[in-house]
Amino acid sequence: MNCVQLGVYDKLKVRINEKGQLIFADNAFLEFTGLEIDDIVGEPFKVLFDKDFEEGGYDQMLFPYMVQKKKFYFLMSGRMRQGKCYWAIARSTHYFTNGNQEPRFLVEIKMLPEASAQVVADLFAKLIEIKRNAGTEYAVKYFRGYLEENGMTMENFALKVLGVKEKKLDKYFKI
């Protein structure tokens, strides 16, 4: 993969509606990725992910968790123009608009440190290989088993990969 990273202090933001479609991207996101607002608004949020993630149905695995949890963290390989990508951790938070009964989602994206990006890239390469050979269900089972075997939640895994001293991912997003 041809991935590039911003500094870990940079934060990008997008908003997703209750149907999983992009409804907003901030200027920092658009500048960094090179994507055009008109090309992504109204599209399924899988357009955020690089090709392997999009084809792997990653959005279909994530969206049910985003809907269930008021705050949800996930690792991602994001799409950029000209076939480039970036590795990041994202935090999805529910919010409601006037009269809207279904939650919408603010997704804040922070870059992974380069050393962490390689660890995550290796793990996700294995998950994508499993998905291609045995299906999404087995890739998800493998990842859940990996977390369980190591006595970790997704948040613990992300903190370990990031190599930060914080005990909560929220603090990483405040950096």
C-alpha positions in Angstrom: 0.0 0.0 0.0 1.1 3.5 -0.8 0.2 5.1 2.6 1.1 8.5 4.0 0.6 9.9 7.5 -0.2 13.3 8.9 1.1 14.2 12.4 -0.6 12.5 15.3 -1.8 16.0 16.4 -4.0 16.5 13.3 -7.7 15.6 13.5 -10.1 15.2 10.5 -13.9 15.2 10.8 -16.7 13.8 8.8 -20.4 13.3 9.5 -22.6 10.4 8.6 -26.4 10.2 8.5 -28.5 7.4 10.0 -28.4 5.6 6.6 -24.6 5.4 6.6 -24.1 8.1 4.0 -21.6 10.9 4.2 -23.2 14.3 4.8 -20.2 16.5 5.7 -16.4 16.5 5.6 -14.3 19.3 7.1 -11.7 21.3 5.1 -8.8 19.5 6.8 -10.1 16.1 5.6 -10.7 17.4 2.1 -7.2 19.0 1.8 -5.4 15.9 3.2 -7.2 13.3 1.2 -7.6 15.3 -2.0 -11.2 14.2 -2.2 -13.9 16.6 -3.4 -16.9 17.3 -1.2 -19.3 16.9 -4.2 -17.9 13.4 -4.9 -18.4 12.1 -1.4 -21.5 13.7 0.1 -24.5 11.4 -0.3 -22.2 8.4 -0.8 -22.1 5.4 1.5 -19.3 6.0 4.1 -17.3 3.1 2.7 -15.9 5.7 0.3 -13.7 6.8 3.2 -11.9 3.5 3.1 -9.1 2.4 0.8 -9.9 -0.3 -1.9 -9.1 -3.3 0.3 -11.3 -2.1 3.1 -14.2 -1.1 0.8 -14.1 -4.5 -1.0 -13.8 -6.2 2.3 -17.2 -5.0 3.5 -15.6 -3.2 6.5 -18.4 -0.6 6.5 -20.9 -3.4 6.8 -19.1 -4.8 9.9 -18.7 -1.3 11.5 -22.1 0.3 11.0 -24.1 -2.0 13.3 -21.6 -1.2 16.1 -21.8 2.5 15.4 -25.6 2.4 15.7 -25.5 0.4 18.9 -22.9 2.4 20.8 -23.0 6.0 21.6 -19.2 6.1 21.2 -17.3 3.6 19.1 -13.6 3.4 18.1 -12.2 1.7 15.0 -9.0 1.5 13.1 -9.1 2.2 9.4 -7.1 2.6 6.2 -8.5 5.7 4.5 -8.7 6.5 0.9 -6.9 9.4 -0.8 -6.7 10.6 -4.4 -4.2 8.9 -6.7 -4.5 5.5 -5.0 -2.8 6.6 -1.7 -4.0 5.7 1.7 -3.5 6.6 5.4 -3.8 4.6 8.7 -5.9 6.1 11.4 -8.0 5.5 14.5 -11.5 6.9 14.3 -14.0 7.8 17.0 -17.7 7.7 16.1 -20.1 9.6 18.4 -23.9 9.8 18.2 -25.6 13.1 17.8 -29.2 14.1 17.1 -30.6 16.9 14.9 -33.9 18.7 15.4 -36.7 16.2 15.3 -34.5 13.4 14.1 -35.1 10.2 16.1 -32.2 8.2 14.5 -28.7 9.1 15.5 -26.2 10.7 13.1 -22.5 10.2 13.6 -19.6 12.5 14.0 -16.5 10.6 13.0 -13.2 12.1 14.2 -10.1 10.7 12.5 -6.6 10.8 14.0 -3.5 9.5 12.4 -1.7 6.5 13.8 2.1 7.0 14.5 4.1 5.4 11.7 5.3 2.5 13.8 1.7 1.7 14.9 0.5 2.0 11.3 2.7 -0.9 10.2 1.5 -3.2 13.0 -2.1 -2.4 12.1 -1.4 -2.8 8.3 0.1 -6.3 9.0 -2.9 -7.4 11.1 -5.5 -6.1 8.5 -3.6 -7.7 5.6 -4.2 -11.0 7.5 -7.9 -10.2 8.1 -8.4 -9.3 4.4 -6.7 -12.5 3.3 -9.0 -14.5 5.6 -12.0 -12.6 4.3 -11.1 -13.4 0.7 -10.5 -17.0 1.4 -13.2 -17.9 4.0 -15.6 -14.9 4.1 -16.3 -11.9 6.3 -17.7 -14.0 9.2 -14.4 -15.8 9.6 -12.3 -12.6 9.5 -14.5 -11.1 12.2 -14.2 -14.3 14.3 -10.4 -14.3 13.9 -10.2 -10.6 15.0 -12.5 -11.2 18.0 -10.5 -14.3 18.9 -7.3 -12.4 18.7 -8.7 -9.8 21.1 -10.1 -12.4 23.4 -6.9 -14.4 23.4 -5.0 -11.3 24.4 -7.6 -10.3 27.0 -8.3 -7.0 25.2 -11.2 -4.9 24.1 -11.0 -2.9 20.9 -10.1 0.2 23.0 -7.3 -1.7 24.8 -6.0 -3.0 21.5 -6.0 0.5 20.0 -4.2 1.9 23.1 -1.6 -0.8 22.9 -1.0 -0.2 19.2 -0.8 3.5 19.7 1.8 3.0 22.5 0.4 5.8 24.6 0.3 6.0 28.3 -3.4 7.2 28.4 -5.9 4.8 29.9 -8.7 6.0 27.7 -8.8 6.7 24.0 -10.7 9.9 24.6 -7.5 11.4 25.9 -5.7 10.5 22.6 -8.3 12.5 20.7 -7.6 15.6 23.0 -3.9 15.6 22.1 
